[in-house]
């Protein structure tokens, strides 16, 4: 079952608040509208942390 989530938080790349849309199919993340997976700040990013939790 596909689901869509909206996550808001601070983005260091943009140096601003941001709302990110995440699409999942079960526990598999199928689409993210930010640089998740390739962002240099991903290890400490609060938005990435929430995205990882959706995939668990």
C-alpha positions as a Markdown table, in Angstrom:
| # | Residue | x | y | z |
|---|---|---|---|---|
| 1 | Unk | 0.0 | 0.0 | 0.0 |
| 2 | Unk | 1.5 | 3.3 | -1.1 |
| 3 | Unk | 1.5 | 6.1 | 1.5 |
| 4 | Unk | 2.7 | 9.7 | 1.4 |
| 5 | Unk | 4.2 | 11.6 | 4.3 |
| 6 | Unk | 5.2 | 15.2 | 4.9 |
| 7 | Unk | 8.2 | 16.0 | 7.0 |
| 8 | Unk | 9.2 | 19.4 | 8.0 |
| 9 | Unk | 12.6 | 20.5 | 9.4 |
| 10 | Unk | 15.7 | 22.5 | 8.9 |
| 11 | Unk | 17.8 | 21.9 | 5.7 |
| 12 | Unk | 21.5 | 22.9 | 5.9 |
| 13 | Unk | 21.8 | 22.8 | 2.1 |
| 14 | Unk | 19.2 | 25.4 | 1.7 |
| 15 | Unk | 19.9 | 27.0 | 5.1 |
| 16 | Unk | 16.1 | 27.2 | 5.7 |
| 17 | Unk | 13.1 | 25.3 | 6.9 |
| 18 | Unk | 11.8 | 22.9 | 4.4 |
| 19 | Unk | 8.8 | 20.5 | 4.0 |
| 20 | Unk | 9.8 | 17.2 | 2.3 |
| 21 | Unk | 7.4 | 14.8 | 0.7 |
| 22 | Unk | 8.2 | 11.1 | 1.2 |
| 23 | Unk | 6.4 | 8.2 | -0.6 |
| 24 | Unk | 6.6 | 4.7 | 0.7 |
| 25 | Unk | 5.3 | 1.3 | -0.4 |
| 26 | Unk | 5.1 | -0.7 | 2.8 |
| 27 | Unk | 8.4 | -0.1 | 4.6 |
| 28 | Unk | 10.2 | 0.7 | 1.3 |
| 29 | Unk | 10.9 | 4.3 | 0.5 |
| 30 | Unk | 10.0 | 4.9 | -3.1 |
| 31 | Unk | 10.4 | 8.7 | -3.6 |
| 32 | Unk | 11.8 | 11.6 | -1.6 |
| 33 | Unk | 11.8 | 15.2 | -2.9 |
| 34 | Unk | 15.1 | 16.2 | -1.3 |
| 35 | Unk | 18.7 | 15.0 | -1.7 |
| 36 | Unk | 18.1 | 12.1 | 0.7 |
| 37 | Unk | 20.7 | 9.4 | -0.2 |
| 38 | Unk | 23.2 | 11.9 | -1.6 |
| 39 | Unk | 23.2 | 14.8 | 0.8 |
| 40 | Unk | 26.5 | 15.6 | 2.6 |
| 41 | Unk | 24.7 | 16.5 | 5.8 |
| 42 | Unk | 22.5 | 13.4 | 5.9 |
| 43 | Unk | 24.1 | 11.9 | 9.0 |
| 44 | Unk | 23.1 | 14.8 | 11.2 |
| 45 | Unk | 20.0 | 15.9 | 9.3 |
| 46 | Unk | 16.8 | 15.8 | 11.4 |
| 47 | Unk | 14.6 | 15.4 | 8.2 |
| 48 | Unk | 16.8 | 12.4 | 7.1 |
| 49 | Unk | 16.4 | 10.9 | 10.6 |
| 50 | Unk | 12.6 | 10.9 | 10.2 |
| 51 | Unk | 12.9 | 9.5 | 6.7 |
| 52 | Unk | 15.0 | 6.6 | 8.0 |
| 53 | Unk | 12.4 | 5.9 | 10.7 |
| 54 | Unk | 9.7 | 5.6 | 8.0 |
| 55 | Unk | 11.8 | 2.9 | 6.2 |
| 56 | Unk | 12.2 | 0.8 | 9.3 |
